[in-house]
């Protein structure tokens, strides 16, 4: 009983330290870690020492800390990450070879999407997403596919807001978004034009497990105005169907 009582808080605090790192703050001092984790400096110092010893954190020459390679190695074993990525990558590469545009793969985690893989050419439109990064479900193509096929309680939680507006065109009205999700289910793909940035258009389709459950989504993101969604949808749906078959084999 005492062991469990001691271990729980330690794991929670270690998690607070690890999640203090973000894509825009990949390196932090001990003081910054303590502040962002909401922990006393002495507690943070002790936890960070253990995390460095285990390889989950690394210390730079300037004394700042970064996520360690060992943590990446462990995280890469997540079945929804590694297994899905390995099966999806050949089909994503085929779509990328034809289009030379952003090709993205994502899964749902709660009320957010997590990007598992992304392929991008030098001249592809810039995107705000990154591999391993999280993003709201409502403004992206993959997010809308995942939300459209999510359990009702997840859909209602997202629709209850607040819904972040990324551009003047981002749909943040719950009723309008509800109709969009119904359209995604009816047509088998999502089209998002200038919802995240004013120069991007995405088309996404669902990837299903053997039982028919939607477990991921794949999308292509191009410069808005350079291609018709109707022209992109067949290739994206074929990519999703290929990945679906690979998951079932």
C-alpha positions in Angstrom: 0.0 0.0 0.0 2.8 2.4 0.9 4.7 1.5 -2.2 1.7 2.4 -4.4 1.1 5.6 -2.5 4.7 6.6 -3.0 5.0 5.6 -6.7 1.9 7.4 -7.9 2.9 10.9 -7.0 6.4 10.3 -8.3 5.1 9.2 -11.7 2.7 12.1 -11.9 5.5 14.6 -11.1 7.9 12.9 -13.6 5.1 13.2 -16.2 4.7 16.9 -15.3 8.4 17.4 -15.9 8.4 15.6 -19.2 5.3 17.4 -20.5 6.8 20.7 -19.7 8.7 20.4 -23.0 6.9 21.6 -26.1 7.8 22.0 -29.8 8.6 25.7 -29.3 10.4 25.1 -26.0 12.5 21.9 -26.6 15.3 22.9 -24.2 14.7 24.2 -20.7 16.8 25.1 -17.7 16.1 23.5 -14.3 14.3 26.7 -13.1 12.2 26.8 -16.2 11.3 23.2 -15.8 10.2 23.7 -12.2 8.1 26.7 -13.2 6.4 25.0 -16.2 5.8 21.8 -14.3 4.5 23.6 -11.3 6.8 21.9 -8.9 9.3 23.0 -6.2 12.8 23.5 -7.5 14.2 20.9 -5.1 11.7 18.3 -6.2 12.4 19.1 -9.9 16.1 18.8 -9.3 15.7 15.3 -7.8 13.3 14.1 -10.6 15.5 15.5 -13.4 18.5 13.8 -12.0 16.7 10.5 -12.1 15.3 11.1 -15.6 18.8 12.0 -16.9 20.2 8.8 -15.2 17.6 6.7 -17.0 18.2 8.4 -20.4 14.7 10.0 -20.5 16.2 13.4 -20.4 19.6 14.7 -21.6 21.6 17.7 -20.5 23.2 20.1 -23.0 26.7 21.6 -22.6 25.0 24.9 -21.6 23.1 23.2 -18.7 19.7 23.0 -20.4 17.7 19.8 -20.5 16.1 18.1 -23.5 14.0 15.0 -24.0 16.3 12.0 -24.1 16.7 9.5 -27.0 15.6 6.7 -24.7 12.2 8.3 -24.3 11.9 8.5 -28.1 12.8 4.8 -28.4 10.2 3.8 -25.9 7.5 6.0 -27.4 8.2 4.6 -30.9 6.9 1.2 -29.6 3.4 2.5 -29.1 1.2 0.2 -31.2 -0.9 3.0 -32.6 2.3 4.7 -33.6 4.9 2.3 -34.9 2.6 -0.5 -36.2 0.3 1.9 -37.9 3.2 3.9 -39.3 5.0 0.9 -40.7 1.9 -0.3 -42.6 0.8 3.1 -43.7 4.2 4.4 -44.9 4.4 2.6 -48.3 0.9 3.9 -49.3 1.7 7.4 -48.0 5.0 7.4 -50.0 3.0 6.4 -53.2 0.7 9.4 -52.7 3.6 11.7 -52.0 5.5 10.4 -55.1 2.6 11.4 -57.3 1.8 14.7 -55.7 4.9 16.0 -53.9 2.6 17.5 -51.4 2.1 17.1 -47.6 0.8 13.6 -46.7 -0.2 13.2 -43.1 -1.3 10.4 -40.8 -3.0 10.9 -37.5 -4.9 9.1 -34.8 -7.3 10.5 -32.2 -6.3 10.8 -28.5 -9.2 12.1 -26.5 -10.4 15.4 -28.0 -7.2 15.9 -30.0 -5.4 14.4 -33.0 -1.9 13.1 -32.7 0.2 13.1 -35.9 2.0 9.8 -36.4 3.8 10.5 -39.7 4.1 13.3 -42.2 5.8 13.5 -45.6 6.5 16.8 -47.2 8.4 18.2 -50.2 10.5 21.2 -50.3 7.9 23.3 -52.1 4.9 21.9 -50.3 2.7 24.5 -48.5 3.9 25.0 -44.9 1.7 23.4 -42.2 1.4 23.9 -38.4 1.4 20.2 -37.6 4.4 18.0 -36.7 5.0 14.3 -36.1 4.3 13.6 -32.4 2.3 16.9 -32.1 -1.2 17.3 -31.0 -3.9 19.5 -32.7 -7.6 20.2 -32.2 -9.9 18.0 -34.1 -12.3 20.6 -35.6 -10.1 22.6 -38.1 -8.1 19.9 -39.9 -9.0 17.3 -42.5 -7.8 14.3 -40.4 -9.3 15.8 -37.3 -12.7 16.1 -38.8 -12.6 12.5 -40.1 -11.6 11.3 -36.7 -14.2 13.4 -35.0 -16.9 12.3 -37.4 -16.3 8.7 -36.4 -15.6 9.3 -32.7 -18.0 8.2 -29.9 -20.9 10.6 -29.3 -19.6 11.8 -26.0 -16.3 12.9 -27.7 -18.2 14.7 -30.4 -20.4 16.5 -27.9 -17.4 17.5 -25.8 -15.7 19.0 -28.8 -18.8 20.7 -30.1 -19.4 22.2 -26.6 -16.2 24.2 -27.2 -14.5 26.4 -27.0 -13.6 26.0 -30.7 -10.4 27.8 -31.6 -10.5 30.1 -34.7 -7.3 29.8 -36.7 -8.4 31.8 -39.7 -11.4 34.0 -40.5 -12.9 31.0 -42.3 -12.4 28.4 -39.5 -15.8 26.8 -38.7 -16.5 27.4 -35.0 -20.3 27.2 -35.0 -21.3 23.9 -33.4 -24.4 23.4 -35.6 -22.4 24.1 -38.8 -19.7 21.7 -37.7 -22.3 19.0 -36.8 -23.5 19.2 -40.4 -20.0 19.0 -41.7 -19.3 15.8 -39.7 -22.5 14.2 -41.0 -21.3 15.1 -44.6 -17.9 13.5 -43.8 -19.6 10.3 -42.8 -21.9 10.3 -45.8 -19.2 10.9 -48.4 -16.3 9.1 -46.9 -13.8 12.0 -46.9 -13.4 15.5 -45.5 -12.5 18.7 -47.3 -11.0 21.6 -45.3 -10.2 24.8 -47.2 -8.3 27.6 -45.4 -9.4 26.3 -42.0 -5.9 26.3 -40.3 -4.0 28.7 -42.5 -5.2 30.9 -45.3 -3.0 29.1 -47.9 -3.9 25.5 -47.3 -6.5 23.0 -48.5 -6.7 19.4 -47.1 -8.6 16.3 -48.1 -8.7 13.4 -45.6 -10.1 9.9 -45.5 -10.6 7.3 -42.7 -8.5 4.2 -42.1 -10.4 1.3 -40.5 -9.4 -1.7 -38.4 -10.6 -5.2 -39.1 -13.8 -4.6 -37.2 -14.6 -1.6 -39.3 -13.7 0.9 -36.5 -12.0 4.1 -37.7 -8.6 4.0 -36.1 -6.7 6.7 -38.0 -7.0 9.2 -40.9 -4.7 10.1 -43.8 -4.7 13.4 -45.6 -3.1 15.4 -48.3 -2.5 19.2 -47.8 -1.9 21.4 -50.8 -1.9 25.1 -51.5 -5.4 26.4 -51.6 -6.6 27.1 -55.1 -4.1 24.9 -56.8 -6.3 21.8 -57.0 -10.0 20.8 -56.8 -10.9 18.7 -53.8 -12.9 16.4 -56.2 -9.6 15.7 -58.0 -7.7 14.9 -54.8 -10.3 12.8 -53.0 -10.0 9.6 -55.1 -6.3 9.4 -54.5 -6.6 10.1 -50.8 -9.4 7.5 -50.4 -7.4 4.9 -52.3 -4.5 5.6 -50.0 -6.7 5.1 -46.9 -8.2 1.9 -48.4 -4.7 0.6 -49.0 -3.7 1.2 -45.4 -6.9 -0.3 -44.2 -6.2 -3.5 -46.2 -2.6 -3.6 -44.8 -3.9 -3.3 -41.2 -6.3 -6.2 -41.8 -3.7 -8.5 -43.4 
